[in-house]
Amino acid sequence: MKRILITGASGMLGSELCLALQNNFDIYAYEKLSTDNAKGLDITNIDEVNSAIACVKPNIIINCAAF
C-alpha cells in the first residue's frame, strides 16, 4: 500500500483528508504538536522534516499546515 505523509493533520483540511484516504493508503499524520492522532513535526525545521521523510519513506507528501 502507498504511504502518504500529511502535515497539518489535525486541522480542518488535514483531518478530513486523513479520513478520506485512510482506507486506501497508509497515512502518516503529522501536526505541529503531538496529539492522539498525529505525531509532532515542525515544518520550519528542515532537520525534523528530513528525519520524518527518511523514517516514513512516503510515496506522496501532502502539506495541509496553515503556518
CORFENQUI-V976972 format. One record per residue. RES is the residue in three letters. OMEGA is omega in degrees with one decimal (NA if undefined). Layout:
RES_OMEGA / RES_OMEGA
This chain:
MET_179.8 / LYS_-179.8 / ARG_177.1 / ILE_174.1 / LEU_-178.9 / ILE_173.4 / THR_-176.8 / GLY_-170.9 / ALA_178.9 / SER_175.5 / GLY_-176.7 / MET_-178.7 / LEU_-176.8 / GLY_-178.9 / SER_177.5 / GLU_178.2 / LEU_177.0 / CYS_179.4 / LEU_-177.2 / ALA_-174.0 / LEU_-170.1 / GLN_-179.1 / ASN_-175.8 / ASN_-176.9 / PHE_168.6 / ASP_-176.1 / ILE_174.9 / TYR_-172.5 / ALA_178.5 / TYR_180.0 / GLU_-178.9 / LYS_176.6 / LEU_179.0 / SER_175.3 / THR_176.6 / ASP_-174.6 / ASN_-175.3 / ALA_175.3 / LYS_179.0 / GLY_177.0 / LEU_174.9 / ASP_-175.4 / ILE_175.3 / THR_179.1 / ASN_-174.2 / ILE_179.3 / ASP_177.1 / GLU_-179.9 / VAL_178.7 / ASN_178.7 / SER_179.1 / ALA_179.6 / ILE_178.9 / ALA_-179.3 / CYS_-174.9 / VAL_-173.2 / LYS_-175.4 / PRO_171.6 / ASN_-176.8 / ILE_172.7 / ILE_178.3 / ILE_179.4 / ASN_175.8 / CYS_-179.7 / ALA_-177.1 / ALA_177.5 / PHE_NA
